[in-house]
């Protein structure tokens, strides 16, 4: 399975989204560890760029699929946390990841 970095990048996004939602809806309190969400977001960037690089290095036809999420990741810092636009952006990213994984499975 040569596309494992794409799944890893998706997992990083889902972990970041889950932690953010848990904190926002008061299911979890991070206290001094609130920067953990930001570290996970950075990890999402690293994993996504790594998946793109891996696909380019392999010469795989799917290398561009994880690049579709980059505009969403780039917009997150422009949206204030706990706002509707931040949540909508997270959901748009979730839908994009579903499309990316579906496209990856169709590509073979």
C-alpha positions as CSV (number, residue, x, y, z in Angstrom):
1,X,0.0,0.0,0.0
2,X,2.0,2.9,-1.3
3,X,-0.6,5.5,-0.3
4,X,-0.3,5.1,3.5
5,X,0.9,8.7,4.1
6,X,-2.4,9.9,2.7
7,X,-4.2,7.9,5.3
8,X,-1.8,9.1,8.0
9,X,-2.5,12.8,7.0
10,X,-6.2,12.1,7.1
11,X,-5.8,10.6,10.6
12,X,-3.9,13.6,11.7
13,X,-6.7,15.9,10.5
14,X,-9.4,13.8,12.2
15,X,-7.4,13.8,15.4
16,X,-7.0,17.5,15.3
17,X,-10.7,18.0,14.5
18,X,-11.8,15.6,17.3
19,X,-9.7,17.3,19.9
20,X,-10.9,20.8,18.8
21,X,-14.6,19.7,18.9
22,X,-14.1,18.0,22.3
23,X,-12.6,21.2,23.8
24,X,-15.2,23.5,22.1
25,X,-18.2,21.5,23.4
26,X,-16.7,21.1,26.9
27,X,-16.2,17.4,26.7
28,X,-12.5,17.9,27.4
29,X,-10.5,20.5,29.2
30,X,-6.9,20.9,28.3
31,X,-5.8,23.5,30.8
32,X,-2.1,24.0,30.4
33,X,-2.1,21.5,27.5
34,X,-4.2,23.8,25.2
35,X,-1.3,24.1,22.8
36,X,-1.7,20.4,22.0
37,X,-4.4,21.3,19.4
38,X,-1.9,23.6,17.7
39,X,0.8,20.9,17.7
40,X,-1.6,18.5,16.2
41,X,-2.5,21.1,13.5
42,X,1.1,21.5,12.7
43,X,1.4,17.7,12.5
44,X,-1.5,17.7,10.1
45,X,0.5,20.1,7.8
46,X,3.6,18.0,8.1
47,X,1.7,14.8,7.3
48,X,-0.2,16.3,4.4
49,X,3.0,17.8,2.8
50,X,4.7,14.5,3.5
51,X,2.0,12.6,1.7
52,X,2.2,14.9,-1.3
53,X,6.0,14.6,-1.4
54,X,5.7,10.8,-1.1
55,X,3.4,10.6,-4.0
56,X,5.6,12.9,-6.1
57,X,8.7,10.8,-5.2
58,X,6.9,7.6,-6.1
59,X,5.6,9.1,-9.3
60,X,2.1,8.1,-8.3
61,X,-0.9,9.4,-10.1
62,X,-2.7,10.4,-6.8
63,X,0.0,12.7,-5.5
64,X,-2.2,15.8,-6.1
65,X,-5.2,14.5,-4.1
66,X,-3.9,15.4,-0.6
67,X,-3.0,18.9,-2.0
68,X,-6.8,19.6,-2.2
69,X,-6.9,20.0,1.6
70,X,-4.1,22.7,1.6
71,X,-6.4,25.7,1.1
72,X,-8.5,24.6,4.0
73,X,-5.5,24.2,6.2
74,X,-4.2,27.6,5.1
75,X,-7.5,29.3,6.1
76,X,-7.7,27.9,9.6
77,X,-5.4,30.5,11.2
78,X,-7.5,33.3,9.6
79,X,-10.7,32.1,11.5
80,X,-11.1,32.8,15.1
81,X,-11.5,29.6,17.2
82,X,-15.0,28.8,18.5
83,X,-16.7,30.7,15.7
84,X,-19.1,29.3,13.2
85,X,-16.7,29.9,10.3
86,X,-14.0,27.8,12.1
87,X,-16.5,25.0,12.5
88,X,-17.7,25.2,9.0
89,X,-14.1,25.2,7.7
90,X,-13.4,22.1,9.7
91,X,-16.5,20.4,8.2
92,X,-15.5,21.4,4.7
93,X,-12.1,19.8,5.4
94,X,-13.9,16.7,6.6
95,X,-15.9,16.5,3.4
96,X,-12.7,17.1,1.3
97,X,-10.9,14.3,3.1
98,X,-13.8,12.0,2.3
99,X,-13.5,12.9,-1.4
100,X,-9.7,12.6,-1.3
101,X,-10.0,9.1,0.2
102,X,-12.7,8.1,-2.3
103,X,-10.5,9.4,-5.2
104,X,-7.5,7.5,-3.8
105,X,-9.5,4.3,-3.8
106,X,-10.8,4.9,-7.3
107,X,-7.3,5.6,-8.5
108,X,-6.3,2.2,-7.4
